[in-house]
Amino acid sequence: MSKHIKHTQIFSDLKKLIIEGKYADDGRLPSEAQLVLKYKVSRPTAARALHDLQVAGLVDRRAGSGTFARSISASDADQKKGGDFIGLLVPGMGVTEIFDVICGKLVRLARGNNYSVVWSSSPATHDPDGPTMEQAEEFCQELIESKVKGAFFAPFGWQNGQAKINRMIAGRLRVAGIPVVLLDCDVLPFPQRSDFDVVGIDNFKAAYMLTEHLLKMGCRKLQFVASTNNAPTVAARYAGFREVLLQYDVPVEFGSCPATDPSDEKEIGALLKNKPDAFVCANDYKAGVLMHTLENLGCNVPGDVRIVGFDDVKYATLLRVPLTTMHQPCHDIAYAAWQVMQNRIANPSLPYSTLSLNAHLVIRQSCGAYHRK
């Protein structure tokens, strides 16, 4: 069994059995130890599959008791009752917090409107190398064979050829006559725009607001922290970052978004030699890693340098210095995406739309707003 399908195969097998009512008597699923023996996998792999089922809303995991199929599994078999299906292809599910919230809301909206949800492969598929073209085709085929009325698709990462795979998936579903609503970002690089509906936040505006907040506090030497091969969301954030610097007559680097490894002490140490006032991070995860690196280098946040992030995930408040960030309105994103999907299903000839919701600034200690020198 290959690296990619170890946990996804277990997930798919158990999902099928749950929907078929295999565990209807007492609801108890095999334990992690039993799955390890049956599939000849490691315990973490078995645990990952059960976690994915929990994220998908198919099971409850009770400490000390085991894993049990949820009664809502019957709604996943609504085809027998004439119900319709909605597809979800969201590789960040179970890995990225904002997608957990968005997908949870979408599942509730679907079930509340008599739709059953079809997950394509595991909702938490997150191979660091991304899917192959063949695997992506399998994801599409699963949704096509399920005859979904529409599919919500959050594109994979933006490296190792994944941009091409994202376009293939969206195009393949369209050819099959399945409406597609993209979540979070487009399948084309910023500022290009595809002819698919896209629902997310206004990343350009949000980054502008976040950076302007630092400028208004007197910061003038700012460094943007992101990776290589960034998704359109990060490219839009970098564009917003640069735009506000230009508006405030602050020197701006030319070219594309620079790549920075926030965990590399040597690289961060070199940046500190330029005495930056603040780091604007592409997301909260990078901000948290950067904060740890700065601490190891003896650099105080926010006394010596300030940090801001993006997304407002839960641990942003749990860092050593609580993180200033931009909050993503995940429930609103899900509701808006649902409405766009219903409009698209009802009238496939509508012009494609971009629905960009407002993020809002959450001010905490890391930006220095509450710091006294």
C-alpha positions as CSV (number, residue, x, y, z in Angstrom):
1,M,0.0,0.0,0.0
2,S,1.6,3.3,-1.1
3,K,2.4,6.2,1.1
4,H,-0.4,8.3,-0.3
5,I,-3.3,5.8,0.2
6,K,-2.5,4.2,3.5
7,H,-4.8,6.3,5.6
8,T,-7.1,7.2,2.7
9,Q,-7.8,3.6,1.9
10,I,-8.8,2.9,5.6
11,F,-10.9,6.1,5.6
12,S,-12.7,5.1,2.3
13,D,-13.4,1.5,3.4
14,L,-14.8,2.5,6.8
15,K,-16.9,5.3,5.3
16,K,-18.4,2.8,2.9
17,L,-19.2,0.4,5.7
18,I,-20.7,3.2,7.8
19,I,-23.0,4.3,5.0
20,E,-24.1,0.7,4.3
21,G,-25.1,0.3,8.0
22,K,-22.4,-2.3,8.8
23,Y,-22.0,-0.8,12.3
24,A,-25.7,-0.2,12.9
25,D,-26.0,-2.6,15.9
26,D,-23.8,-0.9,18.5
27,G,-22.1,1.6,16.3
28,R,-18.6,0.5,17.4
29,L,-15.8,0.6,14.8
30,P,-12.6,-1.4,14.8
31,S,-10.0,-0.1,17.3
32,E,-6.7,1.4,16.2
33,A,-5.0,-1.8,17.1
34,Q,-7.4,-3.9,15.0
35,L,-6.9,-1.6,12.0
36,V,-3.1,-1.8,12.4
37,L,-3.3,-5.6,12.1
38,K,-5.8,-5.7,9.3
39,Y,-4.1,-3.1,7.0
40,K,-0.6,-3.7,8.2
41,V,0.0,0.0,8.9
42,S,1.5,2.0,11.8
43,R,-0.7,3.1,14.7
44,P,-0.5,6.8,13.7
45,T,-1.8,5.9,10.3
46,A,-4.8,4.1,11.8
47,A,-5.4,7.0,14.1
48,R,-5.2,9.4,11.2
49,A,-7.9,7.5,9.3
50,L,-10.2,7.6,12.4
51,H,-9.5,11.3,12.9
52,D,-10.5,11.9,9.3
53,L,-13.8,10.1,9.8
54,Q,-14.4,12.3,12.9
55,V,-13.6,15.5,11.0
56,A,-16.0,14.4,8.2
57,G,-18.8,14.0,10.8
58,L,-19.2,10.3,10.4
59,V,-18.0,9.1,13.8
60,D,-17.7,10.1,17.4
61,R,-14.5,9.2,19.3
62,R,-15.1,8.6,23.0
63,A,-12.1,8.6,25.3
64,G,-11.7,5.2,26.9
65,S,-14.6,3.7,24.9
66,G,-13.7,3.6,21.3
67,T,-15.0,5.0,18.0
68,F,-18.7,4.9,17.1
69,A,-20.6,5.5,13.9
70,R,-22.8,8.6,14.2
71,S,-26.5,8.3,13.5
72,I,-26.1,11.0,10.8
73,S,-24.5,8.4,8.7
74,A,-28.0,7.5,7.5
75,S,-28.2,10.9,5.9
76,D,-25.2,10.0,3.8
77,A,-27.3,7.3,2.2
78,D,-30.1,9.6,1.2
79,Q,-29.8,8.5,-2.4
80,K,-32.1,5.7,-1.4
81,K,-34.7,8.3,-0.5
82,G,-34.1,10.4,-3.6
83,G,-31.8,13.0,-1.9
84,D,-29.2,14.9,-3.9
85,F,-25.4,14.9,-3.4
86,I,-22.9,17.8,-2.9
87,G,-19.2,17.1,-3.3
88,L,-16.3,18.4,-1.2
89,L,-12.8,18.2,-2.4
90,V,-10.9,20.1,0.3
91,P,-7.3,18.8,0.9
92,G,-6.8,21.2,3.8
93,M,-9.6,19.6,5.8
94,G,-8.2,18.2,9.1
95,V,-5.0,20.0,8.5
96,T,-5.9,23.7,8.2
97,E,-8.2,25.1,10.9
98,I,-10.1,27.5,8.7
99,F,-11.1,24.7,6.3
100,D,-12.3,22.6,9.2
101,V,-14.7,25.4,10.2
102,I,-15.8,26.2,6.6
103,C,-16.4,22.6,5.7
104,G,-18.2,21.9,9.0
105,K,-20.6,24.8,8.2
106,L,-21.0,23.6,4.6
107,V,-21.9,20.1,5.8
108,R,-24.6,21.5,8.1
109,L,-26.0,23.6,5.3
110,A,-26.1,20.6,3.0
111,R,-27.9,18.4,5.4
112,G,-30.3,21.1,6.3
113,N,-31.2,21.4,2.7
114,N,-31.6,17.6,2.1
115,Y,-28.3,17.1,0.4
116,S,-25.9,14.3,1.3
117,V,-22.1,15.1,1.3
118,V,-19.6,13.1,-0.8
119,W,-16.0,13.6,0.3
120,S,-13.6,12.9,-2.5
121,S,-10.9,10.7,-1.1
122,S,-9.9,11.6,2.5
123,P,-10.9,15.2,3.5
124,A,-7.5,15.5,5.2
125,T,-5.4,14.5,2.2
126,H,-2.1,16.5,2.7
127,D,0.8,14.8,1.0
128,P,3.7,17.3,1.2
129,D,4.4,16.5,-2.5
130,G,0.8,17.0,-3.5
131,P,-1.3,14.5,-5.5
132,T,-0.2,13.0,-8.8
133,M,-2.3,13.7,-11.9
134,E,-3.6,10.1,-11.7
135,Q,-4.7,10.6,-8.1
136,A,-6.4,13.8,-9.0
137,E,-8.3,12.0,-11.7
138,E,-9.5,9.5,-9.1
139,F,-10.8,12.3,-6.9
140,C,-12.8,13.7,-9.8
141,Q,-14.1,10.3,-10.9
142,E,-15.4,9.6,-7.4
143,L,-17.5,12.8,-7.5
144,I,-18.6,12.1,-11.1
145,E,-19.7,8.6,-10.3
146,S,-21.6,9.9,-7.2
147,K,-23.5,12.2,-9.6
148,V,-23.0,15.2,-7.3
149,K,-25.1,18.3,-8.1
150,G,-22.1,20.5,-7.5
151,A,-18.6,20.5,-6.0
152,F,-16.8,22.8,-3.5
153,F,-13.1,22.7,-4.3
154,A,-10.3,24.3,-2.3
155,P,-7.2,24.1,-4.6
156,F,-4.2,22.1,-3.5
157,G,-0.9,23.9,-2.7
158,W,1.0,25.9,-5.4
159,Q,4.1,23.9,-5.9
160,N,5.4,20.7,-7.5
161,G,3.1,21.0,-10.4
162,Q,0.0,21.3,-8.3
163,A,-1.2,24.5,-10.1
164,K,-1.7,22.4,-13.2
165,I,-3.5,19.7,-11.2
166,N,-5.8,22.3,-9.7
167,R,-6.8,23.4,-13.2
168,M,-7.3,19.9,-14.4
169,I,-9.6,19.0,-11.5
170,A,-11.8,22.1,-12.0
171,G,-11.9,21.6,-15.7
172,R,-12.6,17.9,-15.5
173,L,-15.6,18.5,-13.2
174,R,-16.9,21.2,-15.5
175,V,-16.7,18.9,-18.6
176,A,-18.7,16.3,-16.6
177,G,-21.4,19.0,-16.1
178,I,-20.7,19.5,-12.4
179,P,-20.8,23.2,-11.2
180,V,-17.7,24.1,-9.2
181,V,-17.3,26.7,-6.5
182,L,-13.7,27.4,-5.5
183,L,-13.0,28.0,-1.9
184,D,-10.3,30.4,-0.6
185,C,-8.5,31.0,-4.0
186,D,-8.5,30.7,-7.7
187,V,-6.8,28.0,-9.9
188,L,-4.9,30.7,-11.7
189,P,-2.1,32.9,-10.2
190,F,-2.9,36.3,-8.8
191,P,-4.0,38.7,-10.4
192,Q,-5.3,36.4,-13.2
193,R,-8.8,35.2,-12.9
194,S,-10.4,31.9,-14.1
195,D,-14.0,31.5,-15.2
196,F,-15.0,29.6,-12.0
197,D,-16.9,31.1,-9.1
198,V,-14.5,31.9,-6.2
199,V,-15.5,32.6,-2.6
200,G,-13.0,33.8,0.0
201,I,-11.7,36.9,1.7
202,D,-10.3,40.1,0.1
203,N,-6.7,39.2,0.7
204,F,-5.3,42.4,-0.9
205,K,-7.4,44.6,1.3
206,A,-6.8,42.6,4.4
207,A,-3.0,42.8,4.0
208,Y,-3.3,46.5,3.3
209,M,-5.2,47.0,6.6
210,L,-2.8,44.8,8.5
211,T,0.3,46.6,7.2
212,E,-1.2,50.0,7.6
213,H,-1.8,49.2,11.3
214,L,1.9,48.8,11.7
215,L,2.7,52.0,9.7
216,K,0.3,54.0,11.8
217,M,2.3,52.9,14.9
218,G,5.5,54.3,13.5
219,C,7.0,51.2,11.8
220,R,8.9,52.0,8.6
221,K,11.1,48.9,7.9
222,L,8.8,46.0,7.3
223,Q,9.7,42.5,6.1
224,F,7.1,40.1,4.5
225,V,7.5,36.4,5.4
226,A,6.3,33.8,3.0
227,S,7.4,30.6,1.2
228,T,8.3,29.9,-2.4
229,N,5.6,29.0,-5.0
230,N,2.9,30.8,-3.0
231,A,-0.8,30.4,-3.6
232,P,-2.8,33.3,-5.1
233,T,-4.0,34.2,-1.6
234,V,-0.4,34.9,-0.5
235,A,0.4,36.7,-3.7
236,A,-2.6,39.0,-3.1
237,R,-1.5,39.6,0.4
238,Y,2.0,40.5,-0.7
239,A,0.5,42.9,-3.3
240,G,-1.6,44.6,-0.6
241,F,1.5,44.8,1.6
242,R,3.5,46.5,-1.1
243,E,0.7,48.9,-2.1
244,V,0.3,50.4,1.4
245,L,4.1,50.9,1.6
246,L,4.0,52.8,-1.6
247,Q,1.1,54.9,-0.4
248,Y,3.1,55.8,2.7
249,D,6.3,56.6,0.7
250,V,8.1,53.7,2.3
251,P,10.8,52.0,0.2
252,V,9.5,48.8,-1.5
253,E,11.5,45.9,-3.0
254,F,10.8,45.2,-6.7
255,G,9.9,41.7,-7.9
256,S,7.9,38.9,-6.7
257,C,7.3,37.9,-3.1
258,P,10.6,37.0,-1.4
259,A,10.9,33.5,0.1
260,T,11.8,33.3,3.8
261,D,12.1,30.3,6.1
262,P,10.9,31.4,9.5
263,S,12.6,28.5,11.2
264,D,16.1,29.2,9.8
265,E,18.0,31.0,12.5
266,K,20.8,31.9,10.1
267,E,18.4,33.5,7.6
268,I,16.4,35.3,10.2
269,G,19.6,36.5,11.9
270,A,20.7,38.0,8.6
271,L,17.3,39.9,8.3
272,L,17.7,41.2,11.8
273,K,21.0,42.9,10.8
274,N,18.9,45.3,8.8
275,K,17.0,46.2,12.0
276,P,13.4,45.7,10.7
277,D,10.6,47.2,12.8
278,A,8.2,44.4,12.0
279,F,7.5,41.2,10.2
280,V,4.3,40.7,8.3
281,C,3.7,36.9,8.0
282,A,1.7,35.2,5.3
283,N,-0.2,33.2,7.9
284,D,-0.3,32.6,11.7
285,Y,1.7,29.3,11.4
286,K,4.7,31.2,10.0
287,A,4.3,33.9,12.6
288,G,4.4,31.3,15.4
289,V,7.5,29.6,14.0
290,L,9.1,33.0,13.5
291,M,8.4,34.0,17.0
292,H,10.1,30.9,18.3
293,T,13.1,31.5,16.1
294,L,13.4,35.1,17.3
295,E,13.2,34.0,20.9
296,N,16.1,31.6,20.3
297,L,18.1,34.5,18.8
298,G,17.5,36.6,21.9
299,C,15.2,39.0,20.0
300,N,12.2,40.2,22.1
301,V,8.7,40.5,20.6
302,P,7.4,43.1,20.6
303,G,10.2,45.1,22.3
304,D,12.8,44.6,19.6
305,V,10.6,43.7,16.6
306,R,6.9,43.3,16.0
307,I,5.1,40.4,14.3
308,V,1.7,40.1,12.7
309,G,0.0,37.1,11.1
310,F,-3.0,36.1,9.1
311,D,-6.1,33.8,9.6
312,D,-6.7,34.1,13.4
313,V,-6.4,30.4,14.2
314,K,-6.9,29.2,17.7
315,Y,-3.3,29.0,18.8
316,A,-2.8,32.7,17.9
317,T,-3.9,33.5,21.4
318,L,-1.8,30.8,22.9
319,L,1.6,31.9,21.7
320,R,4.1,33.3,24.2
321,V,3.1,36.7,22.9
322,P,-0.5,36.6,21.6
323,L,-0.6,37.3,17.9
324,T,-2.1,40.3,16.1
325,T,-3.7,38.9,13.0
326,M,-6.5,39.2,10.4
327,H,-9.6,37.1,11.3
328,Q,-11.2,35.0,8.5
329,P,-15.0,34.9,8.8
330,C,-15.2,31.2,8.1
331,H,-18.9,30.8,8.8
332,D,-19.7,33.7,6.5
333,I,-17.5,32.2,3.8
334,A,-19.3,28.9,3.9
335,Y,-22.7,30.5,3.8
336,A,-21.7,32.7,0.9
337,A,-20.2,29.7,-1.0
338,W,-23.4,27.8,-0.4
339,Q,-25.5,30.6,-1.9
340,V,-23.2,30.9,-4.9
341,M,-23.5,27.1,-5.4
342,Q,-27.3,27.2,-5.3
343,N,-27.4,30.1,-7.8
344,R,-25.0,28.2,-10.1
345,I,-27.0,25.0,-9.9
346,A,-30.3,26.9,-10.6
347,N,-28.8,28.9,-13.5
348,P,-25.6,27.4,-15.0
349,S,-25.4,30.3,-17.5
350,L,-24.9,33.0,-14.9
351,P,-21.6,35.0,-15.3
352,Y,-18.9,33.7,-13.0
353,S,-18.5,35.6,-9.8
354,T,-15.8,36.5,-7.3
355,L,-17.2,37.0,-3.8
356,S,-14.6,38.5,-1.5
357,L,-15.6,38.9,2.1
358,N,-14.0,41.3,4.5
359,A,-11.5,40.1,7.1
360,H,-11.1,42.1,10.3
361,L,-8.1,43.1,12.3
362,V,-7.6,41.5,15.7
363,I,-5.1,43.5,17.8
364,R,-3.0,41.6,20.4
365,Q,0.3,42.1,22.0
366,S,2.7,41.0,19.2
367,C,2.3,44.2,17.2
368,G,3.4,46.3,20.1
369,A,0.1,48.1,20.4
370,Y,0.1,47.5,24.2
371,H,3.9,47.6,24.7
372,R,5.5,50.2,27.0
373,K,9.1,51.0,26.5
